[in-house]
Amino acid sequence: MRRSLLLAALAALAAATPAAAADIAGLDCPDAALSEAQRGALADAVVAMVDRSDSRLDPLRAAVRTCAARLHWSDRAAAAATTYHVAAAGSAQLRRRLAEAGVDVSPLDRAVLADRALHRALISGDGVGAALAGFRARNDAIVERVIRGRSGDMAELIGNYTGFAAAAVAMRFSFIEN
C-alpha cells in the first residue's frame, strides 16, 4: 500500500515536470544550500512518505527557488530539481538502511540507470504503472536475487528504494533535456 502511494506520488510529481533545458552542474545547488540537519530532516520526511505540504520540505523548496533565480532555471527545471532532490534524499536514506541490513542494491541501481522506458514514463507521467511492471519483468532475475530470503517489510523497503532511485534518475534526465 505504501509503495503504491509512493509510486503514485512520484508519478504525479514527474507528470508535472516536463523536460526543460538546464545546466546539470546547477542541479547540486539546492543540496549545497541545505544544512546537514535540513538534509537529514528532508530524508526522514521523504522516507516517511509525508504529504508534500510537510514543513520539513520547506528548506528544499526555498533552496530550489534561490538556485532557480540565480541560475535562471525555467519553472519546469525547478520542478524537476525539486522532485530530483526529494527522490535522491529518499533513495540515499533507504540505501543506508538497506546496506546496514546487508542488502546490496547496486544491481538494482544498474538496472534502473539502464531502463530508458522507465525514465520516459516517469518523466511524462504516462503509463507509470505499466512501466514499473515492465521494469520488474525485464529485471525479474535481478529483483529476485536482491529480495530473495528477505521479509515482506524488507522487500517493501527495497521496492521503495527502487522507486526513489528510478525517480531520481528520471528527474536528472528531465532537468537537462531540451
C-alpha positions in Angstrom: 0.0 0.0 0.0 2.7 2.5 1.0 4.7 1.5 -2.1 1.7 2.2 -4.3 1.2 5.6 -2.6 4.9 6.4 -3.1 4.9 5.4 -6.8 1.7 7.4 -7.3 3.2 10.5 -5.7 6.4 10.2 -7.7 4.4 9.7 -10.9 2.3 12.8 -10.1 5.4 14.9 -9.5 7.0 13.5 -12.6 4.0 14.2 -14.7 4.0 17.8 -13.6 7.7 18.1 -14.6 8.1 18.2 -18.4 11.6 18.2 -19.7 13.4 21.6 -19.5 16.9 22.6 -20.5 19.2 23.4 -17.6 22.9 23.0 -16.9 23.4 19.8 -15.0 26.2 21.4 -12.9 23.5 23.5 -11.2 21.4 20.5 -10.0 23.6 20.3 -6.9 22.9 23.9 -5.9 19.8 23.2 -3.7 21.6 20.4 -1.8 24.6 22.6 -1.2 22.3 25.3 0.3 20.9 22.9 2.9 22.5 22.2 6.3 23.2 18.7 7.3 20.3 18.8 9.7 18.0 20.1 6.9 19.1 17.3 4.6 18.5 14.7 7.4 15.1 16.1 8.1 14.2 16.0 4.4 15.4 12.4 4.0 13.4 11.4 7.1 10.3 13.1 5.8 10.6 11.6 2.4 11.1 8.1 3.7 8.1 8.5 6.0 6.2 9.5 2.8 4.8 12.7 4.3 2.4 14.9 2.4 4.1 17.3 0.0 3.0 20.2 2.3 5.1 19.0 5.2 7.2 21.8 6.6 10.4 19.6 6.5 10.3 20.1 2.7 10.3 23.9 3.0 14.1 24.4 3.2 14.4 22.4 -0.1 11.7 24.4 -1.8 13.4 27.7 -0.7 16.8 26.5 -1.9 15.4 25.5 -5.2 13.7 28.9 -5.6 17.0 30.6 -4.8 19.0 28.4 -7.2 16.4 28.8 -9.9 16.6 32.6 -9.7 20.4 32.7 -9.6 20.9 30.1 -12.3 17.9 31.2 -14.5 16.1 27.9 -14.4 12.7 27.6 -16.1 9.7 26.6 -13.8 9.9 23.1 -15.3 13.6 22.8 -14.5 12.9 24.0 -10.9 10.1 21.4 -10.6 12.4 18.7 -11.9 15.1 19.8 -9.4 12.7 19.6 -6.5 11.5 16.2 -7.5 15.1 15.0 -8.1 16.2 16.1 -4.6 13.1 14.6 -2.9 13.8 11.2 -4.7 17.5 11.4 -4.1 17.0 12.0 -0.4 14.7 9.1 -0.2 16.9 6.7 -2.1 20.0 7.7 -0.1 18.3 7.2 3.2 16.9 3.8 2.2 20.2 2.8 0.6 21.9 3.4 4.0 19.2 1.4 5.8 19.4 -1.5 3.3 23.2 -1.5 3.5 23.0 -1.7 7.3 20.8 -4.8 6.8 23.3 -6.3 4.4 21.3 -5.7 1.2 23.4 -4.8 -1.9 21.2 -2.7 -4.2 23.9 -2.0 -6.7 22.4 -4.5 -9.2 19.1 -2.6 -9.0 21.0 0.7 -9.5 22.5 -0.5 -12.7 19.1 -1.8 -13.9 17.3 1.5 -13.1 20.0 3.5 -14.8 19.8 1.5 -18.0 16.0 1.4 -18.3 15.1 4.3 -20.6 11.5 3.2 -20.9 11.0 3.6 -17.2 12.7 7.0 -17.3 10.4 8.2 -20.1 7.3 7.0 -18.3 8.3 8.7 -15.0 9.2 12.0 -16.8 5.9 12.0 -18.8 3.7 10.5 -16.1 2.1 8.3 -18.8 1.8 4.6 -18.1 3.9 4.7 -14.9 2.2 1.5 -13.6 2.9 -0.3 -16.8 6.4 1.0 -17.0 7.1 -0.2 -13.4 5.6 -3.6 -14.3 7.8 -3.7 -17.4 10.8 -2.8 -15.3 10.0 -5.7 -13.0 9.5 -8.1 -15.9 12.7 -7.1 -17.7 14.7 -7.2 -14.5 12.9 -10.0 -12.6 16.1 -12.1 -12.1 17.9 -9.1 -10.6 15.0 -8.1 -8.4 14.5 -11.7 -7.2 18.2 -12.0 -6.3 18.1 -8.8 -4.2 14.9 -9.7 -2.3 15.4 -13.4 -2.0 15.0 -14.6 1.6 14.0 -11.1 2.8 11.0 -10.3 5.0 8.0 -8.6 3.5 8.9 -5.3 5.2 12.5 -5.6 3.8 11.1 -6.3 0.3 8.9 -3.3 0.6 11.9 -1.1 1.5 13.8 -2.5 -1.5 10.8 -1.7 -3.7 10.6 1.9 -2.2 14.3 2.3 -2.7 13.9 1.3 -6.4 11.1 3.7 -6.9 13.1 6.6 -5.4 16.2 5.7 -7.3 14.2 5.5 -10.6 12.6 8.9 -10.0 15.9 10.5 -9.2 17.5 9.2 -12.4 14.5 10.2 -14.5 14.3 13.7 -13.0 18.0 14.2 -13.6 17.4 13.5 -17.2 14.3 15.7 -17.2 16.3 18.5 -15.7 18.8 18.6 -18.6 16.7 17.6 -21.6 15.9 20.2 -24.2 
